[in-house]
Amino acid sequence: MLTESVALCAPPGFNSGVIAKRVIPCLDVHDGKVTRGVQFGKAEAGELRNVGDPVELALRYNDQGADEMVFFDITASAHGRATMVEVIERAADQCFMPLTVGGGIKSVEDMFTMLRAGADKISINSSALANPELIRQGAEKFGSQCIVVSIDAKKIAPDKWGVFSHGGRKDTGHDAIDWAKKAVVLGAGEIVLNSIDADGTKAGFDLVITRRISESVGVPVVASGGAGTLEHMADVLLAGRADAVLAASIFHYGTYTVGDVKRFLAEKKIPVRL
């Protein structure tokens, strides 16, 4: 059935053996509610808006045919962490798509907690920068396919992108391309590239750094930050050579459905699963 589904949304002459591009909604969760900011806006700055219940939204995107779902926990409190585990358990019980969880995961034990709750992948960012061996430890314990390294990149000079941590507030001194390569060597099975400059602006993805990293690593790269139109999605998959697109606002506020995106991509001869 999977091969038939691919063909339904594929261009003429499409080879079903070709890996389909993925469309991935992202839910930023704060104290059990989905929120949305602009350019990494934080709750303490009053820049986040409540969007809704994470499981209800996950079910909506599951029904729309999302390939995966990313839950990003931006809550700092221990109570919030416990709430996040409950969210993942509820979502995993009701959704059929793979679930990725990130935010505040600092140890192999934290990874295990989320995987046991029903997550399929673990995304790490600041914790990987603080302790790169965590990437290796997670990959050895659970397999590289479970370990996603999320990179928050910002252009800091002509033709140069730096890596930032702590929600885009701290310059780590790392070069984005070099850090992506190192993460893969350590065992990351996927890279999520977040453009701080484009995040929440709906002005388009950063195609240049996406392409540079996609061409530099041998694992899938998920483009994040800047989705505003269907054309933006196609551009980052074609010109940016990303393997998947991740978006939040355009889905949460009903600008487009996942199905809208996939139909448009298929029209552009980009292979997707229906």
N, C-alpha and C positions, 0 to 999 in steps of 0.2 A: 504493500500500500504506500510505503514511503516513496518508492520510485515513481509511482503514479502521481503522487502529490507534487513532487518536484516538477514533473512534466507538465502538469496543469498550469503552472505559473512560470514556465520557461519559454524562452524564445525559440523560433524554428531552428532546428539543427542542434539544439542543446543536447550535450552529452550528459546523461544522468549520473555518470561517474564523476563529473565536475563537482567540487565542493561548493555548496550554495552559500551565498552571503547571508549573514544573520541580521535580524532587526531586533533590538533589545531595548525595551523600556527600562528606565532607572527610577527607583523610588528612594528619595532621601527621607529617612525616618527619624523623627525627633519625639521622644517620649510616646512612642506608639502611634504617631500620626505622620502622614506624608506631608512634607513641606517643600517649598521651592524658593530659591534665592537667585541673585544675579551676581556673576563673577565671584563665586564662593562666598556669598553673604552668609553671615553667621547669626545664630539665634540671639546671642548676647548683643548684637548690634541692631536688633529689631528689624532685620532685613528678610526674614523668612515668612512666607505665607502658608497657612494651613490649606492643604489640597484635599485631604480626605483620609479614609481608612486604608491602610496598606493592603490588607487582604482583599477588600472589595475591588481596589484598583488592579491588584494582581489577577483576580478572576476575570475582570474586564479584558485585560490584555491577553490572558490565556485563551479566552473565547475569540479574540480577534486574530489569533494565530501567531503570537509572539514566539520567537525561537528560544528566548531565555528571558529571565527577569533578574535584575540586580537590585538588591536591597542594601542601601548604605546607611549605617547607623551613625548619626551625628550627635547622639546623646552622650553626655559626659558622666551621668550618675549611674550608680550600681543598679538602682531601680529601673533605669532606662534599659540597661543591658538585659535584665531579666525579662522586661517587656519585649525586647527584640527577639529573644529566644521563643517566646510565646507566639510572636508574629510569624516567625519562620515555621514553627510547628503547624500553625493554622494554615499557612499558605501551602506548605508541602502536602498537607492532607487533602487539599481541594484542587490544586493545580497539577497539570501534567508536564509542564515545561521545566527545564532545569533552572535551579535557583542559585544565584551567587550572592554571598554575603560579605560585606566589608565594613570597616569602621571599628576602631578600638580593639582589634585582634592582635595581641602582643605575644602570644605563646602557642606552642603546639596544643596545649590543653584548651586554649580558647578556640582553636581551629576545630578540635574534636567536639567541643560543646555545640558548635554551630552545625557541623556535619551530622552529629547525632540528632539534632533537632529537625534535620531534613534538607539542609543545604547540599548542593552538589559541588560547588566550588567555593573557595575562600579567597577573598581579595585583600591584599595587604599593601600598605603604602608607607606611612611614616614609620611603622614598626620595622619594615624591611630596610629602610634607610638607616635606622638606629642600630639594627642588628641584621646585617645581610645573611648571616648564617641561618636565620629563621626561614629563609626561602629554601635552603637546602634541607633543613630539618623537616619542614612540611612536606617537601617533595619525596623525601625518603620514607616518611611515615605513611603518607596517603596517596602518593603518586603525583607526578608533575601535572597531570590533567586536572588536579584539584586546586592547584596553586596559581593564582592570578596576581600579577604585580601591577598595581595601578600607579601611573606616573603623572604627576601634576606638572606640566611644562609651561614655561612662560618665556617669551622672547626677551632676551636681555641685551642683545647687541645684534647688528646685522649678521644674518646667517648663523646665529647662535641661540640655543634655547637652554635655559637652566631648569633644574629640578627643584621644586619647592615642596615643603612639607607643612604639617599642621594647618591643613585647609588652605594652602596657598600663601600662608603668611611668612614662612621662614625659607630663605634661600639656603639650600644645602651645599652649594658650591659644586654640585655634580653637573656634568653635561648630560642632557637628556638622552642622546644617542648612546653614549658610553654606558650610562646606567642601565638602559634597556638591554644592551648586550650582556652586561655583567649579570643582570637578573636571570637571563635565559641560561647562561653558563651555570649558575647556581641551582637551576632546576625549575624556573617558572615555565609553565606550560602555555601561558597567554599573557599579553600585555594590553592593558587598557590605557590609552593615551588621552589624558584630559588637557585641553587647552584652557589655561586660566584666562588668557586674553579674550577668548571667544565664549566662555561659559555663560549661559543664560542670556546671551545677547541676540540669539536667533539670526546672526549675521553670517553664518557659514562656518565650517570647520577650518582649522589651520591645515591646509593641504600640503604645505611644504614639509613641515616636521612630521606629519603623518606618513608621507611617502618615504622620507629619509629613514624613519624607524622601521617601517614595513619592509624596506629593502635591506635592512641591516640585521634583522633577526629571523630565525627559522621557525618561529611560532606565530600563531594568529595574533593580529593587532586589531583591537576594537577602538574605533574613533569616537571620542566624546567631546562635547563642548561646542555649541554654536549652531545646532540644527534649527533651522527656521522654515525651510521650504523643502519640497520633495527634491528639487534640483540639488540642494546641498547634500542630501543623502547620496544621490547618484554620483556627484562630483567626488566625494571622499572615497567611495568604493572604486571609482575608475581612476581619476587623477591621483588620489591619495593612496591608492592600492591597499586600502584597509580590507580586513576580512569581515568586519561587522560594523554596524553603526549603533550607537547608544544615544538615546534622547529622553528628555523628561517633559519639558514644558509643552511641546507641540502635541504630546499625547494626553497629558493631564488636563489641558484646557480644551481638548476636543478639536484642535486645529486639523489634525489628521488622525486616522486610525492606523493601526499596524497594517491592516489590509490595504488601505490607500497607498502606503509606502511600498508594499510589495508589488502591487499592480503597476505602479509607476516604474519601479526598478525593472520589472519584467519587460515593460515596453521599451526600456533602454537596453534590452538584451543582457541584463545582469541576472544571473541565475539565483532564484530564491525559492524557498519552500512555501507552499500555500498551507 
